[in-house]
């Protein structure tokens, strides 16, 4: 029961960070936190380390979708030191994303799965699989023409 309460607390704090409340990051994200994700700049997320980098990344997304709300659809599912979540994000495009052709106010809806490794009561490692291609389509990015 203690592990379940600790995991639920960590998940609640994780969700708060993604919903724009950044203060939990210093408590629940380890200093050596690492990310494994396909980034919009073509990177793999390996440049992101620690709570401040996570907050900066989340803030960048929230800057173009200011009313974005993340909710958990499935989970948390725990196994050993790992936590898995299936989430959905909804909101509206606020404008300002370079290359986007969507009008401000365009509805946004995309989903993803997080797998997080817990170490010493904090999240230490993060694997993200999201349907960012759906988000990009909603923002009006066009596929290259042959």
C-alpha positions in Angstrom: 0.0 0.0 0.0 2.9 2.4 0.7 4.3 1.9 -2.8 0.8 2.5 -4.3 0.5 5.8 -2.3 4.0 6.9 -3.3 3.4 6.1 -6.9 0.0 7.8 -7.0 1.6 10.9 -5.4 4.4 10.9 -8.0 1.9 10.5 -10.8 -0.2 13.4 -9.5 2.8 15.6 -9.3 3.9 14.5 -12.8 0.4 15.4 -14.2 0.6 18.8 -12.4 3.9 19.6 -14.2 2.4 18.8 -17.6 -0.7 20.9 -16.7 1.5 24.0 -16.1 2.2 23.7 -12.3 6.0 23.6 -12.3 6.8 23.7 -8.6 6.6 19.9 -8.1 9.4 19.3 -10.6 12.2 20.0 -8.0 10.5 17.4 -5.6 9.7 14.6 -8.0 12.3 14.8 -10.8 15.8 13.6 -10.0 18.8 15.8 -10.8 20.0 13.1 -13.3 16.6 12.7 -14.9 16.9 11.6 -18.6 14.5 11.6 -21.5 14.0 9.2 -24.4 11.6 10.8 -26.9 11.4 11.8 -30.6 11.8 15.6 -30.4 10.3 18.1 -32.9 13.9 19.3 -33.7 14.8 15.7 -34.8 16.7 14.9 -31.5 16.1 12.0 -29.3 15.6 13.8 -26.0 19.1 12.9 -24.7 19.9 16.6 -24.2 17.2 17.0 -21.6 18.5 16.3 -18.1 17.1 17.2 -14.7 14.0 19.0 -13.5 14.8 22.4 -15.0 15.2 20.9 -18.5 11.8 19.1 -18.1 10.1 22.3 -17.1 11.6 24.2 -20.0 10.4 21.6 -22.4 6.9 21.5 -21.0 6.7 25.3 -21.0 7.7 25.4 -24.7 4.7 23.2 -25.5 2.4 25.1 -23.3 3.5 28.4 -24.9 1.7 27.4 -28.1 -1.2 25.6 -26.4 -1.7 27.6 -23.3 -4.9 26.0 -22.1 -3.6 22.4 -22.7 -5.0 19.9 -20.2 -3.5 16.5 -19.7 -5.6 13.7 -18.2 -4.8 10.1 -17.6 -6.9 7.5 -19.5 -5.1 4.4 -18.3 -2.9 3.8 -15.3 -0.8 4.2 -13.4 0.4 0.7 -14.1 3.4 -0.2 -12.0 6.0 -3.0 -12.4 9.1 -3.0 -10.3 10.5 0.5 -10.5 8.5 1.5 -13.6 5.2 3.4 -14.0 3.2 3.5 -17.2 0.4 5.9 -18.1 -1.8 6.5 -21.2 -2.8 10.1 -21.4 -4.8 12.5 -23.6 -4.1 16.2 -24.1 -6.8 18.6 -25.1 -6.9 22.4 -25.6 -6.6 25.0 -28.2 -3.7 26.3 -30.3 -2.7 29.8 -29.1 -0.6 30.6 -32.1 3.1 31.3 -32.5 4.5 27.8 -33.5 6.9 28.4 -36.4 5.6 26.9 -39.6 2.1 26.2 -38.3 -0.8 27.3 -40.6 -3.6 26.6 -38.1 -5.5 29.7 -36.8 -5.3 30.5 -33.1 -8.1 28.8 -31.3 -7.9 25.6 -33.4 -8.8 22.7 -31.1 -6.0 20.4 -30.1 -6.3 16.7 -29.1 -3.5 14.1 -29.0 -2.5 11.2 -26.9 0.6 9.4 -25.7 2.1 6.9 -23.4 4.6 7.6 -20.6 6.9 5.1 -19.0 8.8 6.4 -16.1 11.5 4.8 -13.9 11.4 5.6 -10.2 14.6 5.8 -8.2 14.8 7.0 -4.6 11.3 8.3 -4.6 11.7 10.4 -7.8 11.4 10.0 -11.5 14.8 9.3 -12.9 14.1 8.2 -16.5 11.3 8.9 -19.0 10.3 7.2 -22.2 7.6 9.1 -24.3 5.6 7.7 -27.2 3.1 10.3 -28.4 1.1 10.8 -31.5 2.9 14.1 -32.2 2.1 13.6 -35.9 -1.6 14.1 -35.0 -0.7 17.3 -33.2 1.4 18.6 -36.1 -1.5 17.9 -38.5 -3.9 19.8 -36.3 -1.4 22.7 -36.3 -1.6 22.7 -40.1 1.8 21.4 -41.0 1.7 19.9 -44.5 3.4 16.8 -45.6 6.2 17.4 -48.1 5.0 17.0 -51.7 7.0 14.6 -54.0 
